[in-house]
Amino acid sequence: MIRRIFASRQIALYLSRLFIVRCFAVLAALILILQTLDMLGESAKILAYKGNGQAEIMHYVALRVPQLIARFLPFAVLLGVLVTLSTLNQNSEIISMKAAGISAHQILMPLVASCLVIACFSFAFNDRIVTRATAALDAWQAVDYGIPPPVATSGVNIWVRDDQKLIHVDNVQGYGDKTRLSGITLYQRDNNALTSMLFADHAVWTGHGWRMSNVKYFDVATDNITAQPDYDLNEDLPPERFTLAEVKAEEVEAIPLFRTIKALDAAGRPTDELKAGLIHRFSGALAVILMPLLGSVAGFGLARSGHLFLRIVIGMSLGFAYFVADNFALAMGNLGTYPPLLASCAPFVLFFLIGEAILVRTEE
């Protein structure tokens, strides 16, 4: 069975090594260029906050680089496939392999196997590192690159409405009975007119209400501010009102995101956008497996025919067409136009069939 999939161990290792080296060389070049351009626009904003310096700029780079790697890894794989196959074709190595009885699918299988390994790495990297970096960067940007707040596990800048009250929370950490709020502002209204404001540094759930610390109370009518160390807000505001108020799929790991979706479904809240984001976490990682198939048009055919550059352009166009279709379908899923499964998987299936049809028709 292995013999039918791979032509030989030596050829498989040779092709895999060529592809992986070129793939990560392209990725490193892309990240270096894009991070440099990104810093040109963000460094001024970071240094605008008093006290920020080189350490904060390096902190931004450490948070931004994982996002760039996650976003441009499929592009790097596509370009790595095109460079590898076009080089093999130009050196007549593909012609030699086909003359030895190796099929086009067997030539591509080492690249597909390498992409499968890259896909596993991509999923783990996105789920464990990119989500945390995105949450930390969003929270830091929310304070205009000031003092970074504690890393939120449930959300930042949360608004909750309770009858005539409006509650704003800067940072939410933890879930369930261990939920902790930071930077609370409570606006009390009467007949849509503001009557008082309450400020608190922290709040913890006591089981029947919220215990707030370092509280300041402002009365609009008397224009007086009073302070007290603690204040109990015994309102019907369970922790779920804050932890489920605003959930971003790109900031939550897969297992917590699945649990959050179940909780939102039980509460009757819309979850199509989160479901699409969760499914796309898997289908997006598998997208790199398509790249050898879509870029294979650059590796076959006679190099001396003069159409090599045209085939490279066609392969690149197919790859970029997939990314456009994938982003469009995901946007339609976020709007509720497409079901989550269709929005996340339809472009992958469609372009897999297109790539396979082109390969079979032209080479097999």
N, C-alpha and C positions, 0 to 999 in steps of 0.2 A: 504493500500500500504506500509506504514512504517512497519507494522507488518510482511509483507512478506519479507522485506529487512533485518530488524533487529529482532533477536529472542525475545528480551525484552530490556527495557531501562536499567535495572540493569546489564545485561550481557554486553550490548554495552559499558556502562560506565566503567565497570570492565576491559574489554579487552583493551579499548582505553587508560585507565590510565596505565596499565601494559606496553603497547607498547610504549607510549610516554616517560615514565620515562626511559625505557631501551634504547630507540633510542637516546635521548639527553645525556644520560650517556656515551654511546659509542662514540657519536660525541665529547663530551668534552675530553674524553681520547685520541681520535685520534688527535684532534687539539693540545692538550698539548704536545704529543709526537712529532708530525710533526713540530710544531713551534720550539721546542727545537732543533731538528736536523737541521732545516733550519737556525737557529741562529748560529749554530756551523760553518756553511760555510760562512755566510754573515757578521757576527760581525767584522771579521778582515778587510773586505773591507770598512765597515762603519767607523771604527776607524782609517783607513789609512788616511782619509782626516783630515788635521789639524783643530782642534777645535771641532771635533765631540766627543760626549761622551754618557752618559747614556740616555740623552733626545732624541738624534737621534736614538739610538737603540730602545727606546720605540715607537718613531714615526714610525720606520720601522715595528715593531710588529703590531701597529694599522693599517697600510696599508696592511700588509700581511695576518693577521687573516681573514678578509672578503673573500679573495681569497681562503684560505684553507677551510673555511666553505662552500663556494659555490661548491668547487670541490668534497669535501668528504661527503657532506650531503647525497647523494644517497647511498654511501657505508654504512654510519651509519644507514640509514633506513633499508637496507638489513640485516645488522648484528642484528639490533634491532628486525626485524621480525623473524630471525632464533632463537635468544635467547628466545623471547617470546613464539613462537609456540613450540619449543622443550621443554621448561620448562612446559608448559601446558600439553603437551603429556606425559612427564615423570611423572607428578603428576596425570595422568589419568583424568584430567579435560575435555579434548577434548572428551574422551570416554564417560564421563558422559553427556556432552552436546549432543552428537550424540544419546545416549540412550534416551534422552528426546525428540527426534524428530527434533533437530536442524541440518540443512544441513551444508555441508562444506562451501558453499557460505555465509550462514548466520553467520558462525563463523568468516569468513574473512572480512565481511562488516564493522565492527567497525574499523578494521585496515585500510581498504581502505578509509573510511571516514576521519580518522585521517591523512592519507597520502594526501588526497585532501586539507586539511587545511595547511599541511606542504608545499604542492606544491604552494599554493597561497602566503604563506610567502616567499618561496624560490624565486618566480618570482619577488616580490616586493623588496626583499633584493638584488637580483642580479642587478635589473634594477636601483635602486636608490643609492645603497651603493657600490657594487662591481665594477661597471663601473667607478665610480669616484676614488675609491681607486686604481684601476688598472692604470688609466690615470696618477694619481699623482705619483705612484711608478715608472712607466716607465719613466716619465720626470725626476724624481730624480736619477734613475739609469743611465740616459743618461749623467748626469754630474758627474758620479762616486761618488754619495752620497755627493756632494758638497753642495753649497747653493741651496736649492730647488727653482726652477723657479716658476713663477706664474702658477697656474693650467691651462693647456691648454684646451680650449673647442673644438678646431678644429684640433690639431695635434702638434707634436714636431718633430724636425729635418726634416723639409720639404725641398725638392729640387724641383726647377722649372726651366725649360729650355725655353728661349725665344730667338730664332734665335741663335746668337753667345754668348748670355749672359747665365750664370748659376747663379742662386740665391739660397742661402741657408738661411733658417730661423730657428732659435732655437725654437721659441714658437709662436703659432698662437692662438689668442683668439677672440671669437665673430664670428658673421656671417654677411654677406651682408655689408651694409654701416658702420656697427659698428666693422668691422674686424680690429684688431690691431696686428701688427707684432713686435716681439722682437728679438734682436740679428741677424741683417741682414748682410749678406756678399754677394756682387755682384761681380762676376768674368766676366770681359769684355775680349772677345777673338777676334782675327782677324786671319783668316786662320788657326784656331785651335791652335793659339799661344796666350798665356796670355799677354795682353797689360796693364791692370790696374785692381785694386781692390778697392772696395768701402765698407766701414764698417759703420754701423749705429746702434744705440742702439734701436730705436723704429721707427715705421712707421704707419701712419694712412691713411685711404682711404679718398680722398677729392672729389670723384665723377668723376674725370677725370685722376687721377694719385695718386701717393703716396707721402706724405709729410714726409720726414725722418728727424730725429733729432739727434744731436751730431754726425756729419758725419766726417769721415776721408777718404781721397782719396790717394791711393798709385799708382804712375806712375812707371811702370816697366822700361821704357826706361831711365828715368832720376833718378830713385831711390830716389824720393822725396815723402814726405808725407805732405799733406796739410789738415787743419782742418777747418770746418765751422759749424755754429750752425744748419742750416737747408739746405735741398736740396730737390728739387722737381723732382721726377722720373715720367715723363709723358709718360708712356709706356702703351701698350695694355695688361695690367696685372690686370684684374678684381679680386676682392677678391676670387671668386670661384676657381681661379687657385691655391690658397693656402689652402683654407678650404676643397677643395675636392681632394687635391693632394694625401693624404694618410689617409684613413679612416680605423680604426680598429673596428670591430663590438663589441669586448669585452670592448671597452672604451667609447662607446656611448650608451645613453639610447634609449629605444625602439622607442619613437615618433621622436626624432631628427634623429635616424638612418633611419627610414622610409622616412623622408623628404629628407635625403641625398641620399638615393637610387633613389628616384624620380628625383632629380636633376642630378644625374649621368646618369640615363636612358635618360633624355632629352638631355644630352651632348654627348650621344653615347658611354659612357664609360662602361666597363664590370662590372657587379654588382652581378654575381652569388654567389661569396663568401660572400658578405654582405647579400644577400637574405637568403642564407643558415644559416648564423649566426643569423639573425633576427628570422627566423622560429624556429631555435633550441633554442632560448631564451624561447619559449613557450613549445616546446616538451621536452626540457631538464628539465624544472621544473616539468612537468607531469611524468617524469621518475620514481619518487618515488612511484607513484600509482601502478606501475608494481611489486614493491618489495614484497608485500604480496602474490601476485599470484605466483611469481617465487620461493619464499621461503616457500610456503605452503607445499611442499613435506616433509619438516622437521616436520610438525605438525600432520600429519596423519599416520595411521598405528599403530600397537601395539608396545609400547615402549619395552616390554619384549621380542620382537622378536630378539633383538640384532642388528637391522639394523638402530638404531636411528642416530648413528654417520655417517653412510653411507648416510642417507637421508639429514643430515645437509650439508655434502660435496656436494651432488648433488644440493641442493638449492643454496649454495654459488657459485658453478660452473655456474649455470644458470644465476645468477645475474652478475657475472663477465663477462660471455660470452656476455651479453647484452651491457655492457660498452665497450667491445672490438669492437663489431659490430657497436655501435653508433659512436665511435671515427673513425673507418675505413670509415664508410659512410660519415661522416662529412669531412674527409680528401679528399675523392673522390669528394665531392661537391665543396670543395675549389679549387681543380684542374680543375673543369669544366667537370669531367667525368660523374657525376650524376647530374640530375636536382636538384635545391635547395630543392623542396618539397620532392622528393624521398630521398635525402641525410639526411634530418632532421627528417622525419616521418617514413620511412620504418622500421628501427630497432624497434621502439616502437610498430608498428602494428604487426610485425613478432613475437616478443617475447610475446606480449599479447595473440596471437593465440596459441603459444606453451604452455604458462602457463595455459591457459584455457583448452586446450586439455588434458594436464596432470592431471589437477584437476578433470575434468569431467570423464575421463577414469578410474582413480584410486579411486575416492570417490563418484561420483554421479551415 
